Amino acid sequence: MQVKTCFCFTCGAMLSLCDIQPSGEIDCDLCLASNPASKLIQGKDIEMSTKFNHRKEWLEDSTQIKISQKKRAIIEDDCPKCESNKMYYWYAQIRSVDEGQTVFHECVNCGYIFSIQT
């Protein structure tokens, strides 16, 4: 994809051609200088491409969370919010190794989550 780009005469920041004002000026988002579009756009083409080499770490984590949520067990326990008697539960070691696990409960009905330190 070829995109026409230009740079601010004052600070050198890349200017967006989408920001051309009715007066024919392009305002720099960085230094706020006005640049005459007629002097900036003179057949300058720069080819730009973006390559994504890896998935974001948070995306991997959210995928794993969704997978693990499908495998959660259901127990009979009362929800403090809606009085439903079915709760999902799972364990996590969020404190130091020599301390107990944290047990999380989530109401099947309303989604209320609470934890218990064991």
Summary of the structure (lengths in Angstrom):
residues: 118
radius of gyration: 27.7
end to end distance: 57.4
largest distance: 72.9
contacts: 254
relative contact order: 0.12
helix: 18%
strand: 33%
